[in-house]
């Protein structure tokens, strides 16, 4: 019975998220991705949403009710694990003359 009560207390604990992704880091990422986009003639934009989300998530921590860090978010995305997804979106972007790119970059697709 004690274990059930402890589990209920842990499950009902309020937590907040705090992201330490600064404006300087944002500008740095934008510069890198603009250069990559120019070098790859726009192909880097196929994976940009994934890496942007990864950068933000990896700098986010979970705080308890008193504001103390109790954990960190980790995104283990890499291009190899999602190559099929990237290929499908690349084909969709080509077929729709770029319109599908709007949906992947805004997260409107369910699997993004």
C-alpha positions in Angstrom: 0.0 0.0 0.0 2.9 2.4 0.8 4.4 1.8 -2.6 1.1 2.7 -4.3 0.8 5.9 -2.2 4.4 6.9 -3.1 3.8 6.3 -6.8 0.7 8.4 -6.6 2.6 11.3 -5.0 5.4 11.1 -7.5 2.9 11.0 -10.4 1.0 14.1 -9.1 4.1 16.2 -8.7 4.0 19.4 -10.7 7.0 20.1 -12.9 8.1 22.9 -15.2 10.4 23.1 -18.1 13.3 25.7 -18.4 15.1 26.2 -21.7 18.6 27.8 -21.7 18.6 28.3 -25.5 19.9 31.9 -25.8 19.5 34.5 -28.5 23.2 34.2 -29.3 22.8 30.4 -29.8 19.8 31.0 -32.0 21.7 33.5 -34.2 24.6 31.0 -34.4 22.3 28.3 -35.6 20.7 30.5 -38.2 24.1 31.5 -39.6 25.2 27.9 -39.8 22.0 26.7 -41.4 22.0 29.6 -44.0 25.5 28.6 -45.0 24.6 25.0 -45.2 21.5 25.8 -47.2 23.6 27.8 -49.7 26.3 25.1 -50.0 23.7 22.3 -50.5 21.4 24.3 -52.7 18.6 24.1 -50.2 18.8 20.4 -49.4 19.9 21.1 -45.8 16.5 22.5 -45.2 15.1 19.0 -45.2 16.8 18.2 -41.9 16.8 21.8 -40.4 13.5 21.3 -38.4 14.9 18.2 -36.8 18.2 19.8 -35.8 16.5 22.9 -34.5 14.2 20.9 -32.3 17.2 18.9 -31.1 19.1 22.0 -30.2 16.3 23.4 -28.1 15.4 20.1 -26.4 19.0 19.3 -25.4 19.1 22.7 -23.6 15.9 22.1 -21.6 15.7 20.8 -18.1 12.8 19.7 -15.9 12.3 21.6 -12.6 10.5 20.6 -9.5 8.0 22.8 -7.6 10.8 24.7 -5.9 12.6 25.4 -9.2 15.4 22.9 -8.7 16.5 20.8 -11.7 15.4 17.2 -11.5 16.2 16.1 -15.0 17.2 17.1 -18.6 15.5 16.4 -21.9 17.7 14.6 -24.4 16.9 14.3 -28.1 18.9 11.4 -29.7 18.0 12.4 -33.3 20.6 11.7 -36.0 20.3 11.7 -39.7 20.9 7.9 -40.1 17.9 6.9 -37.9 15.5 9.2 -39.8 16.8 8.9 -43.4 13.6 7.3 -44.6 11.5 10.2 -43.2 13.8 12.7 -44.8 13.6 11.0 -48.2 9.8 10.9 -48.1 9.6 14.6 -47.2 12.1 15.4 -49.9 10.0 13.7 -52.5 6.9 15.4 -51.2 8.6 18.8 -51.3 9.7 18.2 -54.9 6.3 17.0 -56.0 4.4 20.0 -54.4 7.0 22.5 -55.6 8.0 23.3 -52.0 4.5 23.6 -50.4 5.1 20.4 -48.3 8.1 22.2 -46.8 5.7 24.5 -45.0 4.0 21.6 -43.3 7.2 19.9 -42.1 8.7 23.2 -40.8 5.6 24.2 -38.9 5.1 20.7 -37.4 1.6 20.3 -38.9 2.4 16.7 -39.9 1.6 14.2 -37.2 5.0 12.3 -37.4 7.3 15.3 -37.4 
